[in-house]
Each structure stands twice: as C-alpha cells, then as structure tokens.
C-alpha cells in the first residue's frame, strides 16, 4: 500500500436490491408473461464500493438497509466483496431499497419502479457518530442519492479530506449545484455539467469552459463523461479528450461505477490526471463487456493487461 493509501476509502451512498424481470416473448400488458427474474445487489454507492474493493482498495460503506431478508442479502453479498459493512444502519420499519425493472424481449427497459424511501432517513447525526472513522479515511466518496443536508454537513466537516462526487443524474445533481466547488473530484456527464455551470456544451471549447468553471469554483479534478465519445478531463494544468477504442457493449449499466473506482485508484496510486483517466476508462471498459452491473473480471491485474494491450496497439 502506498503512503497516500495508508488507511481506507469511505463511501456514503445508496445501497439497494435490483430486481429485473425479462420476458421471453413480446410483452402482453395486463397479463402474466413467461420469462426470467433475477435479483442482485445494487445502489450507486454500494457498487462503487465493491468496484474499489476489486481494485484492492480497502473500503468501508455507510448506508441504510431494512431489518428484513433483503437487507441481510445486501449486507452478505457486499461483505463477500470484502467491503466493510459494519457502518451500515438497519432501519426498524422501512424496507430495504429496491429497484424493479421490466425488460421486453429485446432487453430494452419497458418500465421500472424505484423504492428508495429508506435513504432519506440518513441524518447528520448518523455521520457525526462515524466522525472518527471518516477522519481516518484517505478520501470520501459521496453519491447524490443521500439527503442534501447530509452532503452539506460532510463538505463542511470533512473539507480537509479529498471528497469525490458521483452526480448520479440531472435531477440529483441539481440539488448539489451550490456545493460543487467543495468536492476535490467530480464526474458529471455532459447534461449534468451544463446544469452545474450554466454553459451549453456543443464542442471541445465549450467543454473546456465548463470544466474551467467547475475548477474555479474549487474542484481540483473534473471528468466530464460523454458515453461512447469518451471523457474530457481537466485539473487546471492538463486537459483533453480521452476515448477508448470502440468495443461491443454488452451492458452500460455499471460503467460509471467502475469509472469512479478507477478515479479513486488513480488518485491513490498514479501520477496525475492523464494516467488516471486512462485507468478509469479501462475499468469502465471491463464493466461494459459484462452483462452484470459489476464485472467479475474487474481486477488490478486485468486493468493492467488492458492498458498494456492499448499501449502496444498505439505503438
């Protein structure tokens, strides 16, 4: 472990059960459809924590689950990924968060229902009770599923620790717009960046302006993700576009979570934003090749192999 990585990373974010139903045939509404139903552990914060653990980063997570069988499943599966779950709270009455999606026979999502009531129960007192553990962390990762007052408290109380932010969505990014400069590293997409900065992004020049805007607010590293167009990165000195070679995408569901884990790895172990964007993008590429939200192929060794292949191809 490097001197910078002397402790662990602490994640504060969402944890939920993903329930997915897929139909064998074209869906018939208001009827029973033969198909498959799968259940897996999910949630932005939880997924980032597991991805970091797969990259050999000691990780702790604070979240909420219910006092129910799904909560047991979520904790057990996260523990199997070597994430410290001892800071997860069990709510006495509310159920574990669930995300239910129904896919058609082309694997396109037809409808989904999200029950995330429990995460709104997270309080400042919760964070205060874990103050000692948070103060010993190398950095703190936050996702915007958690309540705004909790995010505000963390940015004030732990401003001496690098804070990394996953903006999650436009709706959720809007609630932390006033806090963006409190974060060391941020990963918004194009639309979230436009919302945060008020700058319409139409080309690389306007992308550069949006990144500079976030930098001037206080961010030290900005990664604007652009889907299959790649990533724009900026740290006040180095900036530019980075794009992986085109691949056949199996599922894009877990790419963002893997990218954040790669960003954290880069900050702890690599030299500068250029190396970090390559590493994080390689981690995301491994996720894109997996049908699961978290790829069982994600590891330090496999990211290194992929980076070596890309380096050889570039020569």
ZAMARGU-4260 file (C-alpha; in steps of 0.2 Angstrom, whole numbers, plus 5000, padded with zeros to 4 digits):
<rodrens>
0) 5000/5000/5000 | 5007/5017/4995 | 5009/5031/5009 | 4995/5040/5002 | 4984/5025/5004
5) 4988/5022/5022 | 4970/5020/5028 | 4955/5016/5018 | 4941/5025/5007 | 4924/5028/5015
10) 4909/5028/5004 | 4892/5037/5009 | 4878/5032/4997 | 4864/5022/4991 | 4863/5003/4993
15) 4848/4993/4986 | 4842/4977/4978 | 4840/4976/4959 | 4825/4966/4954 | 4825/4963/4935
20) 4811/4954/4925 | 4814/4949/4907 | 4801/4942/4895 | 4804/4928/4884 | 4791/4934/4871
25) 4784/4951/4866 | 4776/4958/4882 | 4757/4957/4884 | 4752/4971/4896 | 4739/4967/4910
30) 4744/4948/4908 | 4757/4936/4915 | 4772/4934/4904 | 4784/4919/4905 | 4802/4925/4907
35) 4816/4926/4920 | 4818/4936/4936 | 4835/4940/4943 | 4840/4948/4960 | 4857/4957/4963
40) 4864/4969/4975 | 4865/4987/4968 | 4865/5005/4973 | 4877/5018/4966 | 4887/5020/4982
45) 4887/5001/4986 | 4893/4997/4968 | 4907/5010/4968 | 4912/5002/4985 | 4913/4984/4978
50) 4922/4990/4962 | 4935/4999/4973 | 4937/4983/4983 | 4940/4973/4967 | 4954/4986/4963
55) 4962/4981/4980 | 4957/4997/4989 | 4952/4995/5007 | 4934/5001/5008 | 4920/5005/5021
60) 4902/5010/5017 | 4889/5019/5026 | 4871/5017/5020 | 4854/5010/5026 | 4845/4994/5024
65) 4829/4987/5031 | 4828/4974/5045 | 4822/4961/5033 | 4829/4947/5022 | 4834/4958/5008
70) 4844/4969/5020 | 4853/4953/5025 | 4856/4948/5007 | 4863/4965/5003 | 4875/4965/5018
75) 4881/4947/5015 | 4884/4950/4996 | 4894/4966/5000 | 4904/4958/5013 | 4909/4944/5001
80) 4916/4958/4990 | 4927/4962/5005 | 4919/4979/5009 | 4917/4983/5027 | 4899/4984/5030
85) 4900/4987/5049 | 4894/5005/5046 | 4878/5000/5038 | 4862/5005/5048 | 4847/4994/5049
90) 4830/5004/5049 | 4817/4996/5061 | 4802/4999/5050 | 4806/5004/5032 | 4810/4990/5019
95) 4827/4989/5010 | 4828/5000/4995 | 4823/4991/4979 | 4824/4995/4961 | 4812/4984/4950
100) 4813/4984/4931 | 4804/4975/4917 | 4813/4972/4901 | 4805/4967/4885 | 4810/4953/4873
105) 4824/4964/4866 | 4831/4968/4883 | 4825/4986/4882 | 4818/4993/4899 | 4799/4995/4897
110) 4795/5001/4915 | 4804/5002/4932 | 4799/5007/4950 | 4811/5013/4962 | 4808/5012/4981
115) 4822/5022/4989 | 4812/5029/5004 | 4825/5022/5017 | 4840/5033/5011 | 4830/5049/5015
120) 4832/5043/5033 | 4850/5046/5033 | 4854/5060/5045 | 4868/5072/5051 | 4868/5063/5067
125) 4872/5047/5058 | 4888/5055/5050 | 4893/5063/5067 | 4893/5046/5075 | 4905/5040/5062
130) 4916/5055/5063 | 4932/5046/5069 | 4931/5033/5056 | 4928/5046/5042 | 4943/5057/5049
135) 4955/5042/5046 | 4950/5039/5028 | 4961/5043/5013 | 4946/5050/5004 | 4927/5050/5005
140) 4916/5046/4990 | 4898/5053/4990 | 4884/5049/4978 | 4869/5061/4977 | 4856/5049/4982
145) 4858/5054/5000 | 4849/5069/5008 | 4856/5087/5004 | 4859/5092/5022 | 4870/5077/5025
150) 4880/5081/5010 | 4882/5099/5016 | 4887/5093/5033 | 4900/5081/5025 | 4908/5095/5014
155) 4909/5107/5029 | 4915/5094/5042 | 4927/5084/5032 | 4934/5098/5020 | 4952/5093/5025
160) 4949/5076/5016 | 4948/5074/4997 | 4929/5072/4993 | 4924/5063/4977 | 4907/5065/4970
165) 4896/5055/4958 | 4882/5066/4952 | 4871/5051/4948 | 4858/5060/4937 | 4852/5078/4932
170) 4838/5078/4945 | 4850/5073/4959 | 4864/5084/4953 | 4853/5099/4953 | 4852/5098/4972
175) 4871/5099/4975 | 4874/5113/4962 | 4878/5125/4976 | 4891/5113/4983 | 4900/5108/4968
180) 4916/5118/4972 | 4918/5108/4989 | 4922/5092/4980 | 4940/5088/4975 | 4935/5077/4961
185) 4918/5076/4951 | 4912/5065/4937 | 4897/5074/4929 | 4891/5069/4911 | 4888/5082/4898
190) 4870/5087/4903 | 4874/5087/4922 | 4889/5099/4918 | 4878/5111/4908 | 4866/5111/4923
195) 4880/5114/4936 | 4889/5128/4926 | 4875/5135/4915 | 4887/5133/4900 | 4879/5125/4884
200) 4892/5111/4879 | 4892/5110/4860 | 4911/5107/4856 | 4928/5104/4865 | 4930/5123/4868
205) 4913/5124/4877 | 4918/5108/4887 | 4934/5116/4892 | 4925/5132/4898 | 4913/5121/4908
210) 4927/5112/4916 | 4936/5128/4920 | 4921/5135/4928 | 4920/5120/4940 | 4939/5122/4943
215) 4936/5140/4948 | 4923/5135/4960 | 4935/5124/4969 | 4936/5107/4961 | 4953/5100/4958
220) 4949/5086/4945 | 4935/5086/4933 | 4930/5071/4922 | 4915/5075/4910 | 4909/5058/4904
225) 4902/5058/4886 | 4897/5040/4883 | 4905/5032/4868 | 4913/5049/4864 | 4925/5047/4879
230) 4929/5058/4893 | 4935/5076/4894 | 4947/5079/4909 | 4954/5094/4917 | 4964/5098/4933
235) 4969/5116/4930 | 4985/5111/4920 | 4982/5095/4910 | 4966/5094/4900 | 4960/5085/4884
240) 4949/5071/4877 | 4952/5053/4880 | 4942/5039/4871 | 4944/5021/4871 | 4944/5011/4856
245) 4926/5006/4851 | 4920/4989/4858 | 4904/4979/4858 | 4895/4984/4873 | 4886/4971/4882
250) 4878/4982/4896 | 4882/5000/4900 | 4874/4999/4917 | 4889/4998/4928 | 4902/5008/4918
255) 4900/5024/4928 | 4903/5015/4945 | 4918/5006/4938 | 4925/5023/4931 | 4923/5031/4949
260) 4933/5016/4956 | 4946/5019/4943 | 4947/5038/4948 | 4950/5034/4966 | 4963/5021/4961
265) 4972/5034/4951 | 4972/5047/4964 | 4979/5035/4977 | 4992/5026/4966 | 4995/5035/4950
270) 5004/5051/4944 | 4992/5064/4938 | 4975/5065/4929 | 4981/5059/4912 | 4986/5042/4920
275) 4970/5042/4930 | 4958/5045/4915 | 4966/5030/4906 | 4965/5019/4921 | 4947/5024/4925
280) 4942/5022/4907 | 4950/5004/4906 | 4940/4999/4922 | 4924/5006/4913 | 4928/4996/4898
285) 4929/4980/4908 | 4912/4984/4915 | 4905/4987/4898 | 4909/4970/4892 | 4899/4962/4906
290) 4881/4958/4907 | 4882/4961/4926 | 4882/4978/4934 | 4898/4974/4942 | 4910/4964/4932
295) 4919/4949/4940 | 4933/4952/4928 | 4937/4969/4936 | 4954/4967/4945 | 4971/4977/4946
300) 4978/4963/4935 | 4965/4964/4921 | 4966/4983/4921 | 4985/4982/4919 | 4983/4969/4905
305) 4970/4980/4896 | 4982/4996/4897 | 4996/4986/4891 | 4986/4980/4876 | 4981/4998/4872
310) 4999/5004/4874 | 5005/4990/4862 | 4992/4995/4849 | 4996/5013/4850 | 5015/5010/4846
</rodrens>
